[in-house]
Amino acid sequence: MISGREDPFPAAAVRDLIGIVRAMYAAAKLAGAGRVELQRIERVGRDLASALTLAQRSGPNTIGAAAAWKRAEEAALRAGDLVDALTPAEPLVHAARARIAGKAVAEGNKKASAR
């Protein structure tokens, strides 16, 4: 057993976290975050996606599966570093909604937060 794990790779949880990180990126961009902060968020999302792809291409109990687990765990830790107890979820939900509903929703959010 190479990976040291008997559980299957948590693909659904990694996909969920990718979605959260994407919403974080969209919210940060809407809030006017700088290039460095956006790149930091993007790197976490890219590493999660890479872990998912590697896990899908690797069989269980292989070096690839072990690497996918490690990459996903490290990226998940870094995703946790992007937020703290004071980070509200509301901007994430609004950013995700804007990505679904379109530009009008995003512009409405900017006007509402300017008040």
Sequence and secondary structure as in RCSB ss.txt:
>XXXX:A:sequence
MISGREDPFPAAAVRDLIGIVRAMYAAAKLAGAGRVELQRIERVGRDLASALTLAQRSGPNTIGAAAAWKRAEEA
ALRAGDLVDALTPAEPLVHAARARIAGKAVAEGNKKASAR
>XXXX:A:secstr
  SS  S   HHHHHHHHHHHHHHHHHHHHTT  HHHHHHHHHHHHHHHHHHHHHHHS TTSHHHHHHHHHHHHH
HHHHHHT  TT  SHHHHHHHHHHHH HHHHHHHHHHHH 
